[in-house]
Amino acid sequence: MPNSSSNLPIGVFDSGIGGLTVLSAIQALVPGESLLYLGDTARVPYGTRSPETVQRYAERVASHLWNRGVKALVIACNTASTYALEPLSHVGKKLGIPVLGVIEPGVQEALAATKNGRIAILGTEGTVQGGRYQALLEQGGANVEALACPLFVSLAEEGWTEGPIATAVAKRYLENLKSEPDTVILGCTHYPLLAPTIQRLLPAVTLIDSAQATARSLHLALDGSRLLTKRQQGTVRFLVTDNVERFCRSGAAFLGQTPNPVELVDLTEPSAPFSELQQ
């Protein structure tokens, strides 16, 4: 007999719109699942905030989604995965819901894919400085190189993911790779939109899409917890904390269609058990 909570949606959150690549990957892999996405657009970007601030923001978002009713929580943000996954996972165990970030799944697939042990991470400055990817990859025995590519975020949000501008920017960044990696992790949820351009410039490299890796890890977690739904088609709803119009406009480039329906919400102080993390 299926778990009675299996029909609840999966909560997915990011500081903005980049996490829509994760949502899209989940939707493609398990189309029967309903999804509830929250973009904390009033506080974007998380990458420039202190670890303590990122954790506080993530706790508010997670609490809001839990109070709406979710059966799993996906932190579709590399910065929040770096600083908030551990405390949110602790609460998730108490509540009996899987909590996943986007870093560990990408790391696991990169370590499985590499042949020469040399792996590069392309990420934002915040993700590179956070060092979570580097630490996990080095634990797995890899030779690691991290490269910040901040303009990739702007290119993705403007929809300039292919063509001469995207190629020129990507070439300028990628020529700084020194270790000749055979595997490259797209360590920002915006970056999968630039995957075709990056792959053309690095034809011999295996690209690891953290969004796809996270979707596969979520599927395994739901299956192991007997939380997979039996529906043929789930629903998708979107919540944002500011600027609905911009979210819809930029989100169309990530989803291939305009996000709908979108609800404007306010985040209050987290309720128990998330509030206990701040004590």
SVG drawing of the C-alpha trace seen along z (x, -y; Angstrom):
<svg xmlns="http://www.w3.org/2000/svg" viewBox="-3 -43 50 45">
<polyline fill="none" stroke="black" stroke-width="0.4" points="0.0,0.0 1.5,-3.4 2.5,-5.9 -0.5,-8.3 1.9,-11.3 2.9,-10.1 0.5,-12.5 2.0,-15.6 4.2,-17.7 7.9,-17.9 9.2,-21.2 12.0,-22.8 13.7,-26.1 16.4,-28.4 17.3,-32.1 15.9,-32.9 15.3,-31.1 18.3,-28.9 16.7,-26.1 14.2,-25.8 16.7,-23.6 16.4,-21.2 12.7,-21.4 12.6,-20.7 14.9,-17.7 12.7,-16.3 9.6,-16.9 11.1,-15.0 12.2,-12.1 9.1,-11.6 6.3,-13.4 3.7,-12.0 5.1,-14.0 3.6,-17.4 6.1,-20.1 6.0,-23.3 8.8,-25.7 9.8,-28.7 12.2,-31.3 13.4,-33.7 13.7,-36.5 13.5,-39.2 16.9,-38.0 18.6,-36.9 21.6,-36.2 22.5,-34.0 26.1,-33.8 27.1,-37.2 25.7,-36.5 27.4,-35.2 27.0,-31.5 24.9,-32.4 22.6,-34.6 22.2,-31.9 21.3,-29.3 18.7,-31.7 17.1,-32.4 17.0,-28.7 15.4,-27.8 12.6,-30.4 12.0,-28.9 12.0,-25.3 9.6,-26.1 7.3,-27.8 7.3,-24.9 6.8,-22.4 3.8,-24.3 2.3,-24.2 2.7,-20.4 5.6,-18.7 6.9,-15.1 10.5,-15.9 12.7,-19.0 15.2,-19.8 17.7,-22.6 18.1,-23.6 20.8,-26.2 24.6,-25.5 25.2,-28.1 22.3,-27.0 23.4,-23.4 26.8,-24.3 25.7,-26.1 22.2,-24.8 22.0,-21.2 23.3,-19.7 20.8,-21.6 17.9,-21.1 18.7,-17.4 18.7,-17.1 15.1,-18.5 14.1,-16.4 15.0,-13.2 12.8,-14.4 9.9,-15.0 10.5,-11.8 11.1,-13.6 14.1,-13.3 16.2,-16.5 18.6,-16.8 21.1,-19.4 22.6,-19.7 26.3,-19.2 26.6,-15.6 24.7,-14.1 27.0,-15.9 30.1,-14.9 29.1,-11.2 28.4,-11.2 31.7,-13.0 33.7,-10.6 32.0,-7.7 32.6,-9.3 36.3,-10.4 39.0,-8.3 42.1,-10.3 40.9,-11.6 41.0,-15.2 37.7,-17.0 36.9,-20.7 34.0,-22.6 32.5,-25.6 30.5,-27.7 29.7,-31.1 32.3,-32.9 30.3,-32.0 30.2,-28.3 33.9,-28.2 34.8,-30.0 32.6,-27.8 34.8,-24.8 32.2,-22.1 32.7,-20.6 36.4,-20.6 36.3,-18.9 34.0,-16.1 35.9,-15.5 39.2,-15.4 37.8,-12.9 37.0,-10.8 40.6,-11.0 40.2,-13.4 42.6,-16.2 40.3,-19.2 40.3,-22.6 37.6,-25.2 36.8,-28.0 34.4,-30.9 32.3,-31.9 30.0,-34.6 28.9,-35.9 27.3,-32.6 24.4,-33.5 23.6,-36.7 23.9,-35.0 21.4,-32.3 18.9,-34.8 19.1,-36.9 18.7,-33.8 22.1,-34.3 23.2,-30.7 24.4,-30.1 25.9,-32.2 29.0,-34.5 28.5,-36.3 28.1,-33.1 30.9,-31.4 33.3,-34.3 32.5,-34.5 32.8,-30.8 36.0,-30.6 37.5,-33.3 36.7,-31.5 37.5,-27.9 41.0,-28.8 41.9,-29.3 41.5,-25.6 45.0,-24.3 44.6,-20.7 43.2,-19.2 40.2,-17.7 38.3,-14.9 35.1,-15.7 33.6,-19.0 30.8,-19.7 28.3,-22.4 28.2,-23.7 25.5,-26.3 21.9,-25.6 22.0,-28.3 24.9,-26.6 23.0,-23.6 21.5,-26.2 25.1,-26.8 25.9,-23.1 25.9,-22.9 28.2,-25.9 30.6,-24.6 30.6,-21.1 31.6,-22.5 34.5,-24.2 35.5,-21.1 34.5,-18.2 36.5,-15.6 35.2,-16.4 32.2,-14.7 29.9,-17.4 28.1,-16.6 24.7,-18.4 24.0,-18.7 20.3,-19.3 20.0,-15.9 22.1,-14.2 19.9,-15.7 16.7,-14.5 18.1,-10.9 19.1,-11.0 15.6,-12.3 14.0,-9.5 16.1,-6.9 15.3,-8.6 11.5,-8.7 11.5,-5.1 13.5,-4.0 11.0,-5.8 8.0,-4.5 6.9,-8.0 6.7,-7.8 3.2,-8.7 1.1,-6.6 -0.2,-9.6 0.3,-9.9 0.8,-13.7 1.5,-15.9 0.9,-19.7 3.5,-22.4 3.0,-25.6 5.4,-28.5 6.0,-30.8 8.2,-33.9 9.0,-36.5 9.3,-39.5 9.0,-40.6 6.6,-38.1 6.9,-39.7 10.7,-39.2 10.5,-35.7 8.0,-34.8 10.0,-36.5 13.4,-34.9 11.8,-31.6 10.5,-31.0 14.1,-30.5 14.6,-27.8 11.4,-25.9 10.6,-26.5 7.3,-28.1 6.2,-30.8 5.9,-29.6 2.3,-29.4 0.6,-29.8 2.9,-32.1 2.0,-33.3 3.7,-36.2 4.4,-35.2 6.1,-36.6 8.5,-34.6 8.0,-34.9 10.2,-33.6 10.4,-29.8 8.1,-27.7 9.1,-24.5 11.0,-22.4 12.9,-24.8 12.9,-27.6 14.9,-25.3 17.9,-25.6 18.2,-29.3 18.4,-28.7"/>
</svg>
